[in-house]
Each structure stands twice: as structure tokens, then as C-alpha cells.
Amino acid sequence: MILDEAYLLLRAAGRASNHAAFSTDYLGHSPRYYDYLRCSGAAPNLTALLKLAMKLTDLAHETTAELDESAAGKLAKRIMSQALKRCR
């Protein structure tokens, strides 16, 4: 799941310390939303995908050494693409 990639990237960069922080800060949902998606196999909703893509895009534009900017930018584009496919 693409959310797993995003979580691992953010966790490695020290931006999301756990699933609850990722769910609330990057997906805009309750602390257990990411866990629910992983356990149920459900797809994330459009709002969560868009919020995550925007946050990753913002991070890609920062000039911090702790986050691989190109990885964040590429992941943001893949997530946005996935979100746009849902709009069709």
C-alpha cells in the first residue's frame, strides 16, 4: 500500500513517530485510521490521499537534510495520481 511507503519515509525522517501521529498529522483522520486501513485492506479516502500528497509536496520543497526531497516529491506525485484516478 502506498500509505506504507509514505509512513516509512516520514518515520525515517523523524516526521511521524507512530501510526497515530501519521493518521492525524498526515491523513487528517483519527489516530487509528491508518491501522484500520492496514487491517481491513480498505482504500484510503480521497481526502486522506490529497492531504498526504500536499504534505509530502511541502516537505519536498523544504531544504532540510533529514528528508530525501526527491523521494518525498516522487511519492507525492504517485499519491496524487492515485487520488486523481478516483475522481474519474
A tleap script that builds the chain and sets N, CA, C and O, in Angstrom:
source leaprc.protein.ff14SB
mol = sequence {
  NMET ILE LEU ASP GLU ALA TYR LEU LEU LEU
  ARG ALA ALA GLY ARG ALA SER ASN HIE ALA
  ALA PHE SER THR ASP TYR LEU GLY HIE SER
  PRO ARG TYR TYR ASP TYR LEU ARG CYS SER
  GLY ALA ALA PRO ASN LEU THR ALA LEU LEU
  LYS LEU ALA MET LYS LEU THR ASP LEU ALA
  HIE GLU THR THR ALA GLU LEU ASP GLU SER
  ALA ALA GLY LYS LEU ALA LYS ARG ILE MET
  SER GLN ALA LEU LYS ARG CYS CARG
}
set mol.1.N position { 0.858 -1.180 0.000 }
set mol.1.CA position { 0.000 0.000 0.000 }
set mol.1.C position { 0.902 1.240 0.000 }
set mol.1.O position { 1.920 1.282 0.690 }
set mol.2.N position { 0.516 2.219 -0.767 }
set mol.2.CA position { 1.315 3.432 -0.914 }
set mol.2.C position { 1.425 4.195 0.404 }
set mol.2.O position { 2.399 4.911 0.635 }
set mol.3.N position { 0.420 4.037 1.265 }
set mol.3.CA position { 0.486 4.699 2.566 }
set mol.3.C position { 1.616 4.133 3.411 }
set mol.3.O position { 2.223 4.858 4.199 }
set mol.4.N position { 1.901 2.856 3.256 }
set mol.4.CA position { 3.015 2.253 3.992 }
set mol.4.C position { 4.335 2.904 3.592 }
set mol.4.O position { 5.185 3.177 4.440 }
set mol.5.N position { 4.498 3.146 2.303 }
set mol.5.CA position { 5.709 3.817 1.822 }
set mol.5.C position { 5.837 5.214 2.419 }
set mol.5.O position { 6.915 5.626 2.847 }
set mol.6.N position { 4.718 5.934 2.440 }
set mol.6.CA position { 4.727 7.292 2.985 }
set mol.6.C position { 5.048 7.265 4.478 }
set mol.6.O position { 5.850 8.063 4.962 }
set mol.7.N position { 4.421 6.348 5.196 }
set mol.7.CA position { 4.674 6.252 6.635 }
set mol.7.C position { 6.147 5.956 6.906 }
set mol.7.O position { 6.762 6.602 7.754 }
set mol.8.N position { 6.711 4.993 6.198 }
set mol.8.CA position { 8.113 4.634 6.418 }
set mol.8.C position { 9.053 5.794 6.087 }
set mol.8.O position { 10.034 6.019 6.795 }
set mol.9.N position { 8.758 6.522 5.024 }
set mol.9.CA position { 9.562 7.681 4.646 }
set mol.9.C position { 9.513 8.742 5.744 }
set mol.9.O position { 10.544 9.272 6.159 }
set mol.10.N position { 8.304 9.040 6.205 }
set mol.10.CA position { 8.135 10.075 7.232 }
set mol.10.C position { 8.719 9.639 8.573 }
set mol.10.O position { 9.292 10.449 9.302 }
set mol.11.N position { 8.573 8.375 8.887 }
set mol.11.CA position { 9.133 7.861 10.137 }
set mol.11.C position { 10.663 7.924 10.108 }
set mol.11.O position { 11.288 8.326 11.089 }
set mol.12.N position { 11.258 7.531 8.996 }
set mol.12.CA position { 12.716 7.576 8.865 }
set mol.12.C position { 13.244 9.011 8.981 }
set mol.12.O position { 14.359 9.238 9.451 }
set mol.13.N position { 12.436 9.957 8.549 }
set mol.13.CA position { 12.826 11.366 8.607 }
set mol.13.C position { 12.502 11.995 9.952 }
set mol.13.O position { 12.799 13.169 10.173 }
set mol.14.N position { 11.897 11.231 10.852 }
set mol.14.CA position { 11.546 11.767 12.159 }
set mol.14.C position { 10.317 12.650 12.147 }
set mol.14.O position { 10.114 13.444 13.065 }
set mol.15.N position { 9.494 12.521 11.117 }
set mol.15.CA position { 8.303 13.369 10.975 }
set mol.15.C position { 7.032 12.722 11.516 }
set mol.15.O position { 6.092 13.422 11.891 }
set mol.16.N position { 6.998 11.403 11.559 }
set mol.16.CA position { 5.832 10.675 12.092 }
set mol.16.C position { 6.368 9.593 13.021 }
set mol.16.O position { 6.936 8.599 12.567 }
set mol.17.N position { 6.188 9.787 14.298 }
set mol.17.CA position { 6.784 8.883 15.276 }
set mol.17.C position { 6.044 7.558 15.411 }
set mol.17.O position { 6.614 6.563 15.856 }
set mol.18.N position { 4.764 7.551 15.022 }
set mol.18.CA position { 3.971 6.323 15.134 }
set mol.18.C position { 2.753 6.406 14.211 }
set mol.18.O position { 2.519 7.421 13.555 }
set mol.19.N position { 1.990 5.320 14.177 }
set mol.19.CA position { 0.810 5.275 13.294 }
set mol.19.C position { -0.211 6.351 13.653 }
set mol.19.O position { -0.825 6.946 12.768 }
set mol.20.N position { -0.391 6.598 14.937 }
set mol.20.CA position { -1.380 7.588 15.363 }
set mol.20.C position { -1.014 8.982 14.864 }
set mol.20.O position { -1.874 9.720 14.382 }
set mol.21.N position { 0.258 9.337 14.980 }
set mol.21.CA position { 0.702 10.654 14.503 }
set mol.21.C position { 0.542 10.754 12.987 }
set mol.21.O position { 0.124 11.791 12.472 }
set mol.22.N position { 0.871 9.685 12.279 }
set mol.22.CA position { 0.709 9.667 10.827 }
set mol.22.C position { -0.761 9.850 10.452 }
set mol.22.O position { -1.082 10.622 9.549 }
set mol.23.N position { -1.637 9.152 11.135 }
set mol.23.CA position { -3.074 9.235 10.852 }
set mol.23.C position { -3.617 10.645 11.047 }
set mol.23.O position { -4.361 11.158 10.211 }
set mol.24.N position { -3.239 11.262 12.155 }
set mol.24.CA position { -3.788 12.587 12.450 }
set mol.24.C position { -3.087 13.702 11.695 }
set mol.24.O position { -3.742 14.587 11.144 }
set mol.25.N position { -1.753 13.669 11.663 }
set mol.25.CA position { -0.989 14.774 11.073 }
set mol.25.C position { -0.922 14.750 9.553 }
set mol.25.O position { -0.870 15.803 8.917 }
set mol.26.N position { -0.924 13.565 8.969 }
set mol.26.CA position { -0.723 13.460 7.522 }
set mol.26.C position { -1.938 12.972 6.743 }
set mol.26.O position { -2.056 13.227 5.544 }
set mol.27.N position { -2.839 12.269 7.424 }
set mol.27.CA position { -4.040 11.782 6.739 }
set mol.27.C position { -5.289 12.556 7.145 }
set mol.27.O position { -6.317 12.486 6.471 }
set mol.28.N position { -5.196 13.288 8.243 }
set mol.28.CA position { -6.314 14.114 8.687 }
set mol.28.C position { -7.475 13.334 9.271 }
set mol.28.O position { -8.631 13.744 9.163 }
set mol.29.N position { -7.163 12.217 9.886 }
set mol.29.CA position { -8.215 11.370 10.464 }
set mol.29.C position { -7.887 11.021 11.910 }
set mol.29.O position { -6.926 11.532 12.486 }
set mol.30.N position { -8.692 10.155 12.476 }
set mol.30.CA position { -8.496 9.738 13.863 }
set mol.30.C position { -7.177 8.992 14.014 }
set mol.30.O position { -6.618 8.521 13.024 }
set mol.31.N position { -6.674 8.877 15.233 }
set mol.31.CA position { -5.382 8.225 15.452 }
set mol.31.C position { -5.296 6.772 14.971 }
set mol.31.O position { -4.195 6.278 14.727 }
set mol.32.N position { -6.401 6.097 14.834 }
set mol.32.CA position { -6.372 4.690 14.432 }
set mol.32.C position { -6.759 4.459 12.964 }
set mol.32.O position { -6.930 3.315 12.545 }
set mol.33.N position { -6.895 5.523 12.195 }
set mol.33.CA position { -7.319 5.395 10.804 }
set mol.33.C position { -6.343 4.565 9.970 }
set mol.33.O position { -6.766 3.680 9.225 }
set mol.34.N position { -5.053 4.840 10.086 }
set mol.34.CA position { -4.051 4.089 9.331 }
set mol.34.C position { -4.074 2.612 9.730 }
set mol.34.O position { -3.972 1.735 8.872 }
set mol.35.N position { -4.207 2.341 11.010 }
set mol.35.CA position { -4.303 0.949 11.467 }
set mol.35.C position { -5.534 0.263 10.878 }
set mol.35.O position { -5.470 -0.891 10.454 }
set mol.36.N position { -6.653 0.985 10.856 }
set mol.36.CA position { -7.883 0.444 10.272 }
set mol.36.C position { -7.658 0.075 8.797 }
set mol.36.O position { -8.046 -1.010 8.363 }
set mol.37.N position { -7.040 0.967 8.040 }
set mol.37.CA position { -6.788 0.702 6.618 }
set mol.37.C position { -5.898 -0.522 6.433 }
set mol.37.O position { -6.149 -1.355 5.563 }
set mol.38.N position { -4.874 -0.624 7.243 }
set mol.38.CA position { -3.952 -1.757 7.122 }
set mol.38.C position { -4.629 -3.074 7.471 }
set mol.38.O position { -4.421 -4.080 6.792 }
set mol.39.N position { -5.432 -3.073 8.518 }
set mol.39.CA position { -6.078 -4.318 8.956 }
set mol.39.C position { -7.224 -4.739 8.044 }
set mol.39.O position { -7.414 -5.929 7.793 }
set mol.40.N position { -7.974 -3.784 7.556 }
set mol.40.CA position { -9.160 -4.102 6.763 }
set mol.40.C position { -8.859 -4.260 5.274 }
set mol.40.O position { -9.621 -4.895 4.546 }
set mol.41.N position { -7.764 -3.687 4.834 }
set mol.41.CA position { -7.457 -3.705 3.412 }
set mol.41.C position { -8.246 -2.667 2.628 }
set mol.41.O position { -8.214 -2.650 1.398 }
set mol.42.N position { -8.956 -1.800 3.348 }
set mol.42.CA position { -9.742 -0.747 2.702 }
set mol.42.C position { -8.811 0.287 2.069 }
set mol.42.O position { -7.677 0.480 2.509 }
set mol.43.N position { -9.310 0.933 1.045 }
set mol.43.CA position { -8.555 2.003 0.388 }
set mol.43.C position { -8.737 3.303 1.165 }
set mol.43.O position { -9.820 3.554 1.694 }
set mol.44.N position { -7.708 4.125 1.242 }
set mol.44.CA position { -7.857 5.419 1.910 }
set mol.44.C position { -8.820 6.309 1.131 }
set mol.44.O position { -8.925 6.215 -0.092 }
set mol.45.N position { -9.514 7.165 1.858 }
set mol.45.CA position { -10.452 8.037 1.147 }
set mol.45.C position { -9.704 9.147 0.411 }
set mol.45.O position { -8.525 9.397 0.662 }
set mol.46.N position { -10.400 9.788 -0.481 }
set mol.46.CA position { -9.811 10.800 -1.349 }
set mol.46.C position { -9.203 11.947 -0.541 }
set mol.46.O position { -8.114 12.422 -0.864 }
set mol.47.N position { -9.889 12.387 0.491 }
set mol.47.CA position { -9.390 13.482 1.316 }
set mol.47.C position { -8.048 13.137 1.943 }
set mol.47.O position { -7.139 13.968 1.966 }
set mol.48.N position { -7.920 11.918 2.450 }
set mol.48.CA position { -6.666 11.488 3.073 }
set mol.48.C position { -5.531 11.471 2.051 }
set mol.48.O position { -4.421 11.907 2.354 }
set mol.49.N position { -5.796 10.978 0.858 }
set mol.49.CA position { -4.768 10.947 -0.186 }
set mol.49.C position { -4.318 12.353 -0.573 }
set mol.49.O position { -3.123 12.619 -0.709 }
set mol.50.N position { -5.284 13.244 -0.747 }
set mol.50.CA position { -4.945 14.612 -1.144 }
set mol.50.C position { -4.152 15.328 -0.062 }
set mol.50.O position { -3.180 16.025 -0.353 }
set mol.51.N position { -4.571 15.156 1.183 }
set mol.51.CA position { -3.859 15.800 2.285 }
set mol.51.C position { -2.425 15.281 2.369 }
set mol.51.O position { -1.490 16.064 2.533 }
set mol.52.N position { -2.252 13.972 2.257 }
set mol.52.CA position { -0.917 13.391 2.308 }
set mol.52.C position { -0.054 13.885 1.155 }
set mol.52.O position { 1.110 14.228 1.360 }
set mol.53.N position { -0.601 13.924 -0.045 }
set mol.53.CA position { 0.156 14.408 -1.202 }
set mol.53.C position { 0.598 15.856 -1.004 }
set mol.53.O position { 1.729 16.211 -1.337 }
set mol.54.N position { -0.280 16.685 -0.470 }
set mol.54.CA position { 0.074 18.086 -0.236 }
set mol.54.C position { 1.163 18.213 0.825 }
set mol.54.O position { 2.089 19.010 0.677 }
set mol.55.N position { 1.053 17.435 1.885 }
set mol.55.CA position { 2.066 17.484 2.949 }
set mol.55.C position { 3.424 17.016 2.429 }
set mol.55.O position { 4.450 17.620 2.743 }
set mol.56.N position { 3.434 15.950 1.640 }
set mol.56.CA position { 4.692 15.461 1.079 }
set mol.56.C position { 5.293 16.462 0.100 }
set mol.56.O position { 6.512 16.625 0.047 }
set mol.57.N position { 4.451 17.129 -0.668 }
set mol.57.CA position { 4.930 18.163 -1.587 }
set mol.57.C position { 5.579 19.297 -0.802 }
set mol.57.O position { 6.642 19.790 -1.180 }
set mol.58.N position { 4.944 19.708 0.282 }
set mol.58.CA position { 5.527 20.749 1.135 }
set mol.58.C position { 6.888 20.310 1.675 }
set mol.58.O position { 7.847 21.083 1.670 }
set mol.59.N position { 6.960 19.072 2.136 }
set mol.59.CA position { 8.219 18.567 2.670 }
set mol.59.C position { 9.307 18.501 1.599 }
set mol.59.O position { 10.478 18.759 1.876 }
set mol.60.N position { 8.917 18.157 0.391 }
set mol.60.CA position { 9.884 18.081 -0.705 }
set mol.60.C position { 10.486 19.437 -1.015 }
set mol.60.O position { 11.614 19.524 -1.499 }
set mol.61.N position { 9.740 20.498 -0.737 }
set mol.61.CA position { 10.236 21.841 -1.021 }
set mol.61.C position { 11.063 22.432 0.121 }
set mol.61.O position { 11.706 23.468 -0.049 }
set mol.62.N position { 11.049 21.788 1.259 }
set mol.62.CA position { 11.876 22.258 2.368 }
set mol.62.C position { 13.340 21.967 2.055 }
set mol.62.O position { 13.652 21.116 1.222 }
set mol.63.N position { 14.200 22.657 2.709 }
set mol.63.CA position { 15.628 22.456 2.463 }
set mol.63.C position { 16.301 21.773 3.650 }
set mol.63.O position { 17.439 22.092 3.992 }
set mol.64.N position { 15.599 20.837 4.275 }
set mol.64.CA position { 16.194 20.126 5.398 }
set mol.64.C position { 16.943 18.906 4.895 }
set mol.64.O position { 16.566 18.292 3.897 }
set mol.65.N position { 17.998 18.569 5.596 }
set mol.65.CA position { 18.807 17.420 5.213 }
set mol.65.C position { 18.209 16.110 5.709 }
set mol.65.O position { 18.663 15.038 5.310 }
set mol.66.N position { 17.196 16.178 6.573 }
set mol.66.CA position { 16.669 14.950 7.164 }
set mol.66.C position { 15.669 14.211 6.282 }
set mol.66.O position { 15.301 13.079 6.597 }
set mol.67.N position { 15.232 14.804 5.215 }
set mol.67.CA position { 14.265 14.151 4.343 }
set mol.67.C position { 14.784 14.169 2.912 }
set mol.67.O position { 15.195 15.211 2.401 }
set mol.68.N position { 14.761 13.009 2.275 }
set mol.68.CA position { 15.187 12.931 0.879 }
set mol.68.C position { 14.130 13.637 0.042 }
set mol.68.O position { 13.049 13.095 -0.191 }
set mol.69.N position { 14.442 14.837 -0.405 }
set mol.69.CA position { 13.462 15.662 -1.108 }
set mol.69.C position { 12.921 14.986 -2.355 }
set mol.69.O position { 11.719 15.039 -2.614 }
set mol.70.N position { 13.775 14.364 -3.116 }
set mol.70.CA position { 13.297 13.744 -4.340 }
set mol.70.C position { 12.364 12.572 -4.033 }
set mol.70.O position { 11.389 12.358 -4.754 }
set mol.71.N position { 12.641 11.827 -2.996 }
set mol.71.CA position { 11.773 10.702 -2.622 }
set mol.71.C position { 10.399 11.215 -2.197 }
set mol.71.O position { 9.379 10.640 -2.576 }
set mol.72.N position { 10.366 12.277 -1.422 }
set mol.72.CA position { 9.094 12.847 -0.986 }
set mol.72.C position { 8.309 13.388 -2.175 }
set mol.72.O position { 7.097 13.195 -2.264 }
set mol.73.N position { 8.995 14.061 -3.080 }
set mol.73.CA position { 8.328 14.614 -4.252 }
set mol.73.C position { 7.772 13.542 -5.167 }
set mol.73.O position { 6.647 13.656 -5.655 }
set mol.74.N position { 8.563 12.491 -5.401 }
set mol.74.CA position { 8.103 11.392 -6.254 }
set mol.74.C position { 6.923 10.669 -5.636 }
set mol.74.O position { 5.976 10.302 -6.333 }
set mol.75.N position { 6.979 10.464 -4.329 }
set mol.75.CA position { 5.882 9.795 -3.645 }
set mol.75.C position { 4.626 10.656 -3.673 }
set mol.75.O position { 3.523 10.139 -3.851 }
set mol.76.N position { 4.782 11.952 -3.501 }
set mol.76.CA position { 3.643 12.866 -3.566 }
set mol.76.C position { 2.959 12.786 -4.934 }
set mol.76.O position { 1.731 12.790 -5.020 }
set mol.77.N position { 3.750 12.714 -5.989 }
set mol.77.CA position { 3.185 12.614 -7.345 }
set mol.77.C position { 2.427 11.302 -7.533 }
set mol.77.O position { 1.358 11.282 -8.142 }
set mol.78.N position { 2.977 10.215 -7.014 }
set mol.78.CA position { 2.289 8.918 -7.129 }
set mol.78.C position { 0.973 8.911 -6.354 }
set mol.78.O position { -0.026 8.361 -6.818 }
set mol.79.N position { 0.979 9.520 -5.180 }
set mol.79.CA position { -0.242 9.579 -4.371 }
set mol.79.C position { -1.280 10.457 -5.060 }
set mol.79.O position { -2.459 10.105 -5.104 }
set mol.80.N position { -0.851 11.594 -5.597 }
set mol.80.CA position { -1.783 12.477 -6.310 }
set mol.80.C position { -2.365 11.770 -7.525 }
set mol.80.O position { -3.552 11.914 -7.818 }
set mol.81.N position { -1.554 11.021 -8.221 }
set mol.81.CA position { -2.038 10.256 -9.374 }
set mol.81.C position { -3.105 9.260 -8.952 }
set mol.81.O position { -4.127 9.106 -9.622 }
set mol.82.N position { -2.863 8.590 -7.843 }
set mol.82.CA position { -3.839 7.639 -7.329 }
set mol.82.C position { -5.141 8.338 -6.955 }
set mol.82.O position { -6.226 7.813 -7.200 }
set mol.83.N position { -5.029 9.517 -6.363 }
set mol.83.CA position { -6.220 10.281 -5.989 }
set mol.83.C position { -7.000 10.720 -7.223 }
set mol.83.O position { -8.228 10.642 -7.241 }
set mol.84.N position { -6.299 11.178 -8.249 }
set mol.84.CA position { -6.958 11.629 -9.464 }
set mol.84.C position { -7.693 10.493 -10.191 }
set mol.84.O position { -8.739 10.716 -10.801 }
set mol.85.N position { -7.144 9.285 -10.125 }
set mol.85.CA position { -7.816 8.138 -10.735 }
set mol.85.C position { -9.164 7.881 -10.093 }
set mol.85.O position { -10.079 7.386 -10.751 }
set mol.86.N position { -9.298 8.205 -8.841 }
set mol.86.CA position { -10.572 8.005 -8.137 }
set mol.86.C position { -11.632 9.013 -8.572 }
set mol.86.O position { -12.830 8.763 -8.444 }
set mol.87.N position { -11.183 10.139 -9.081 }
set mol.87.CA position { -12.120 11.191 -9.485 }
set mol.87.C position { -12.768 10.909 -10.838 }
set mol.87.O position { -13.733 11.577 -11.212 }
set mol.88.N position { -12.263 9.954 -11.555 }
set mol.88.CA position { -12.779 9.668 -12.904 }
set mol.88.C position { -14.050 8.892 -12.852 }
set mol.88.O position { -14.618 8.567 -13.894 }
savepdb mol mol.pdb
quit
